[in-house]
Amino acid sequence: MATTETWTDPDRCPFCGARLSSPGAGFVDHVQTTPECEDAFGTWRDRVDDDLVRGWTG
């Protein structure tokens, strides 16, 4: 798990620090194939869902 909750490098996973093949699709692929990061992303998504008018759709 990354030591900070601030994502400072879009070429690395904000949860584990692994290098991503790309900041967009590479991140999605990484999250889908790395259970720990998928769980962390789910937690993050739950946290921001109430901050968005219509909730998280992505």
C-alpha positions as MATLAB code, in Angstrom:
seq = 'MATTETWTDPDRCPFCGARLSSPGAGFVDHVQTTPECEDAFGTWRDRVDDDLVRGWTG';
ca = [
       0.000    0.000    0.000;
       1.286    3.440   -0.858;
       2.347    5.537    2.118;
       0.270    8.540    1.083;
      -3.284    9.075   -0.098;
      -2.124   11.680   -2.635;
      -1.584   10.323   -6.135;
       1.496   12.197   -7.312;
       2.652   10.045  -10.249;
       0.015    8.973  -12.803;
       2.436    6.384  -14.196;
       2.315    4.444  -10.904;
      -0.550    2.831   -9.035;
      -1.565    5.090   -6.138;
      -2.263    2.038   -3.972;
       0.821   -0.145   -4.425;
       3.253    2.031   -6.378;
       3.590   -0.409   -9.313;
       4.454    1.084  -12.692;
       1.417    1.288  -14.984;
       1.475    0.737  -18.738;
      -0.561    3.953  -19.042;
      -2.294    6.318  -16.615;
      -5.790    5.517  -17.981;
      -6.401    2.058  -19.390;
      -3.233    0.755  -17.732;
      -4.595    1.754  -14.345;
      -7.923    0.025  -15.030;
      -6.135   -3.129  -16.224;
      -3.881   -3.100  -13.160;
      -6.794   -2.702  -10.744;
      -8.703   -5.523  -12.441;
      -5.759   -7.920  -12.128;
      -4.428   -6.960   -8.675;
      -6.882   -7.912   -5.902;
      -5.298   -5.664   -3.256;
      -5.519   -2.628   -5.528;
      -9.043   -3.556   -6.612;
     -10.085   -3.545   -2.933;
      -8.313   -0.231   -2.288;
      -9.910    1.312   -5.375;
     -13.321    0.111   -4.193;
     -12.741    1.770   -0.827;
     -11.661    5.001   -2.522;
     -14.693    4.896   -4.819;
     -17.002    4.430   -1.816;
     -15.408    7.470   -0.150;
     -15.931    9.785   -3.124;
     -19.341    8.488   -4.190;
     -21.206   10.895   -1.875;
     -19.080   13.796   -3.134;
     -20.469   13.417   -6.659;
     -23.956   14.662   -7.479;
     -25.065   11.505   -9.272;
     -22.615    9.150   -7.567;
     -19.716    7.285   -9.121;
     -20.499    5.878  -12.555;
     -17.002    4.906  -13.702;
];
